[in-house]
Amino acid sequence: MAEQNTENFIKVRLHSLDSKEPIPFDLYVSINQKLIHYLRAGDSLTKEKLAKFENKAPDSFFVRTEDRPAFKKYVHQNLNSKKFNPLEKAIMLRESSLTLVEELFESPDIQNALVETKEIVQQFVALMGSEPEAMAHLIGLSSHDFYTYTHSLDVGIYCLGLSQVLGFDSAALIEMGQGALFHDIGKRQVSVDIICKDGPLNDVEWAQMQKHPQYGLVILTEHKATEAIKACCFEHHESVAGNGYPQQLQAHEIHPMAKIVALADTFDALTTQRSYNKPMKPSAALEFMRTKLAGRYDDAMLRAMYAVLFKMEDKVRP
């Protein structure tokens, strides 16, 4: 097995692959910070091989950057295959999307990221249309781990589920999903020490963190994002009570998609494990938002979120 340097490789999460189809690209595994050639293109991953990785990090596999199109095509074909049930498709889509979203958040090419995220959201919307059960599974698969990219993807999934309940059409769902994925893009401009701090922020750190909507607006404006996507970023910390930030907008002034992101963003934060924060159960988080945070969110959207919660609790996570 030949060793490779990690440069020019991308991560591939374990559960974006499956043993039912041959893998059309070479796979590598990281051992002692070296990439070792593990599987040749055209060979299959057996269930036994996959099981050996279950106790390792979910991003144990790598593919060459030049094989990225083949990886995307492989996922697309599996999502359209009758060999996989809705849960299997939901797992593959979420896991492959995490790989791509993480990569996009690390990339300086925002314009390309806007194009790539549209493709990602289109896959979610297509799966929602072809496999109605899949959205319920996707909602139930939320990781409840807080990293910027996993948080953004989970918020995106909640937003799509909520928007579907609210009757959004396909075009609006795609824009909604993109807006949710980019809602925290301004955190690229905030110190990593603040983003990753184990514990509550002090006043100075909080003041810096509160600037991320403005930072995100500048980034998205420079790259000609749509008004709705920019609003999701700039207005997702506004409140229908008028006491949000950074503009203290009144309810009628906040973009509807930004209201949805605000709700999903808080819900994910409340149900997420942090070193200083014990996560709430989903039902408790919604009740907390309805009572303790009363007046901050659109009432109709908050009521609709209970329908999304029902879908989540109806599915047992694997």
C-alpha positions in Angstrom: 0.0 0.0 0.0 1.5 3.3 -1.1 1.7 6.3 1.2 0.4 9.7 0.1 0.6 13.2 1.4 -2.7 14.7 2.7 -2.4 17.6 0.2 -4.9 17.4 -2.7 -7.2 15.1 -0.9 -10.7 15.6 0.5 -12.4 13.8 3.4 -15.2 11.3 2.7 -17.4 10.5 5.7 -18.0 6.8 6.3 -21.7 6.7 6.0 -21.8 8.5 2.6 -20.5 5.1 1.2 -22.2 1.8 1.0 -21.5 -1.8 0.3 -24.3 -2.3 -2.3 -22.4 -0.6 -5.1 -18.8 -0.6 -6.3 -16.8 2.5 -5.4 -15.9 4.3 -8.6 -12.8 6.0 -7.2 -9.8 5.1 -5.1 -10.2 5.3 -1.3 -7.5 6.2 1.1 -7.3 5.9 4.9 -5.3 8.1 7.4 -2.9 6.2 9.5 -0.3 8.1 11.6 -1.1 11.2 9.6 -0.3 9.5 6.3 -2.8 8.5 3.7 -2.6 4.8 2.7 -4.2 3.5 -0.4 -7.1 1.3 0.9 -9.4 0.5 -2.0 -9.0 0.6 -5.8 -11.7 2.2 -8.0 -14.2 -0.5 -9.1 -13.8 -2.6 -6.0 -16.6 -2.8 -3.3 -16.6 -2.0 0.4 -18.0 -5.0 2.2 -20.1 -4.7 5.2 -17.3 -6.3 7.2 -14.8 -3.7 6.0 -17.2 -0.9 6.9 -17.9 -2.3 10.3 -14.2 -2.1 11.1 -14.4 1.7 10.8 -17.5 2.1 13.1 -15.4 3.0 16.1 -13.2 5.4 14.3 -13.8 9.0 13.2 -16.6 9.3 10.6 -14.2 11.0 8.2 -11.7 8.1 8.1 -11.7 7.9 4.3 -10.2 10.3 1.8 -10.4 10.6 -2.0 -8.2 12.6 -4.4 -9.4 16.1 -5.2 -9.5 15.1 -8.8 -12.1 12.4 -7.9 -14.5 14.8 -6.3 -16.8 14.9 -9.4 -16.9 11.1 -9.3 -17.8 11.1 -5.6 -20.6 13.6 -6.2 -21.9 11.5 -9.2 -21.7 8.4 -7.1 -23.9 10.0 -4.3 -26.3 11.4 -6.9 -26.8 7.9 -8.5 -27.3 6.2 -5.1 -29.9 8.8 -4.1 -31.8 8.0 -7.3 -31.4 4.2 -7.0 -34.2 1.9 -5.9 -31.6 -0.3 -4.0 -31.7 2.1 -1.1 -34.6 2.8 1.3 -35.4 6.4 2.5 -33.4 6.1 5.7 -30.3 4.9 3.8 -30.7 7.7 1.3 -31.1 10.3 4.1 -27.9 9.1 5.8 -25.9 9.1 2.6 -27.2 12.6 1.7 -26.5 14.1 5.1 -23.1 12.5 5.4 -21.9 13.5 1.9 -23.3 17.0 2.4 -21.3 17.4 5.6 -18.2 16.6 3.7 -18.9 19.2 1.0 -20.2 21.9 3.5 -17.0 21.5 5.6 -14.9 21.9 2.5 -16.9 25.0 1.4 -16.6 26.7 4.8 -12.8 26.3 4.6 -12.6 27.5 1.0 -11.9 31.2 0.2 -13.9 30.9 -3.1 -17.3 32.1 -1.9 -18.6 32.3 -5.5 -18.0 28.7 -6.1 -19.5 27.9 -2.6 -22.7 29.6 -3.7 -22.9 27.4 -6.7 -22.0 24.2 -4.8 -24.4 24.8 -2.0 -27.2 25.3 -4.5 -26.5 21.8 -5.9 -26.5 20.4 -2.4 -29.8 22.0 -1.5 -31.3 20.8 -4.8 -30.4 17.3 -3.8 -32.3 17.7 -0.5 -35.3 19.2 -2.2 -35.3 16.4 -4.9 -35.1 13.8 -2.2 -38.0 15.5 -0.2 -40.1 15.3 -3.4 -39.3 11.7 -4.4 -39.1 10.2 -0.9 -41.5 11.9 1.5 -40.2 9.9 4.4 -36.6 11.0 3.8 -37.1 14.5 5.3 -38.4 13.0 8.6 -35.3 10.8 8.7 -33.0 13.8 7.9 -34.5 15.8 10.8 -34.1 12.8 13.1 -30.4 12.4 12.1 -29.4 15.8 13.5 -25.9 15.3 15.1 -26.4 17.7 18.0 -22.6 18.4 17.8 -21.7 22.1 17.5 -19.2 22.9 14.7 -19.9 25.8 12.4 -20.5 23.5 9.4 -22.5 20.8 11.2 -24.6 23.5 12.8 -25.2 25.2 9.5 -26.2 21.9 7.8 -28.6 21.0 10.7 -30.1 24.5 10.6 -30.5 24.0 6.9 -32.4 20.7 7.3 -34.7 22.2 10.0 -35.4 25.2 7.8 -36.2 22.9 4.8 -38.5 20.8 7.0 -40.2 23.9 8.4 -40.5 25.6 5.0 -42.1 22.4 3.6 -44.7 22.5 6.3 -45.3 26.2 5.5 -46.0 25.4 1.9 -42.9 26.8 0.1 -42.4 25.8 -3.5 -39.3 24.1 -4.9 -37.6 27.4 -5.9 -38.2 29.0 -2.5 -37.0 25.8 -0.7 -33.7 26.0 -2.6 -33.2 29.6 -1.7 -34.2 28.9 1.9 -31.7 26.1 2.1 -28.9 28.2 0.7 -29.7 31.0 3.1 -29.6 28.7 6.0 -26.3 27.1 5.0 -24.7 30.6 4.7 -26.4 32.2 7.8 -23.1 32.0 9.8 -20.6 32.6 7.0 -19.6 35.9 8.7 -18.0 33.8 11.5 -15.1 33.4 9.1 -14.1 36.9 10.2 -14.4 36.2 14.0 -11.4 34.9 15.9 -11.2 31.1 16.1 -10.5 31.5 19.8 -13.9 33.0 20.3 -15.7 30.6 18.0 -14.1 27.6 19.8 -14.1 28.9 23.3 -15.1 26.3 26.0 -17.5 28.4 28.0 -19.6 31.6 27.8 -18.2 34.6 26.1 -17.2 37.7 28.0 -18.5 41.2 27.0 -15.6 41.9 24.6 -15.8 38.5 23.0 -19.6 38.8 22.7 -19.3 42.2 21.1 -17.0 40.7 18.5 -19.3 37.7 17.9 -22.3 40.0 17.4 -20.6 41.4 14.3 -20.8 38.2 12.4 -24.1 39.2 10.6 -22.4 42.3 9.3 -19.3 40.4 8.2 -21.5 37.9 6.4 -23.5 40.6 4.6 -20.3 42.1 3.3 -19.1 38.7 2.1 -22.4 37.8 0.4 -22.8 41.2 -1.1 -19.4 41.1 -2.7 -20.3 37.8 -4.3 -23.8 38.9 -5.5 -25.9 36.5 -3.4 -29.7 37.0 -3.7 -31.5 39.3 -1.3 -33.1 36.4 0.5 -29.8 34.7 1.2 -28.3 37.9 2.4 -31.3 38.5 4.7 -30.9 35.0 6.2 -27.3 36.0 7.1 -27.9 39.6 8.2 -31.2 39.3 10.0 -31.2 35.8 11.6 -30.5 37.4 15.1 -33.4 39.9 14.7 -36.5 39.4 16.9 -40.1 39.9 16.0 -40.2 41.7 19.4 -37.9 44.3 17.9 -35.0 43.8 20.4 -32.7 41.7 18.2 -29.4 42.7 16.5 -27.8 44.2 14.6 -30.7 46.5 13.5 -33.4 46.0 16.0 -35.9 45.4 13.2 -39.6 45.3 13.8 -41.5 42.1 12.9 -42.8 43.3 9.6 -39.3 44.4 8.5 -37.6 41.0 8.9 -37.4 38.8 5.9 -39.7 35.7 6.3 -36.8 33.4 5.5 -34.6 35.1 8.2 -37.4 34.5 10.7 -37.3 30.8 9.8 -33.5 30.7 10.2 -33.8 32.5 13.6 -36.1 29.9 14.9 -34.1 26.9 13.6 -30.8 28.5 14.7 -32.1 28.8 18.3 -33.6 25.3 18.3 -30.3 23.8 17.2 -28.3 25.7 19.7 -30.6 24.6 22.6 -30.5 20.9 21.5 -26.7 20.9 20.9 -24.0 19.5 23.2 -21.5 22.1 24.3 -18.9 21.9 27.1 -20.8 24.5 29.1 -24.4 23.7 28.0 -26.4 20.6 28.6 -28.6 20.0 25.6 -32.4 20.1 25.9 -34.7 17.4 24.5 -36.2 18.7 21.3 -39.7 19.0 22.8 -38.3 20.8 25.8 -36.4 23.2 23.6 -39.6 24.2 21.7 -41.5 24.6 24.9 -38.7 26.8 26.2 -38.9 28.9 23.1 -42.7 29.2 23.3 -42.6 30.3 27.0 -39.3 31.6 28.2 -38.5 33.2 24.8 -42.0 34.3 24.1 -42.4 37.1 21.5 -39.0 36.5 19.8 -40.3 34.3 17.0 -43.1 34.3 14.5 -46.1 32.6 16.2 -47.3 30.8 13.0 -43.7 29.5 12.3 -43.3 28.4 15.9 -46.5 26.4 15.7 -45.5 24.9 12.4 -42.2 23.8 14.1 -44.2 21.4 16.3 -45.1 19.5 13.1 -41.4 19.3 12.2 -40.7 18.1 15.8 -43.4 15.3 15.4 -41.5 14.1 12.3 -38.2 14.1 14.3 -39.6 12.1 17.2 -41.4 9.7 14.9 -38.1 8.4 13.6 -35.6 6.4 15.6 -32.0 7.4 15.0 -29.8 4.4 13.9 
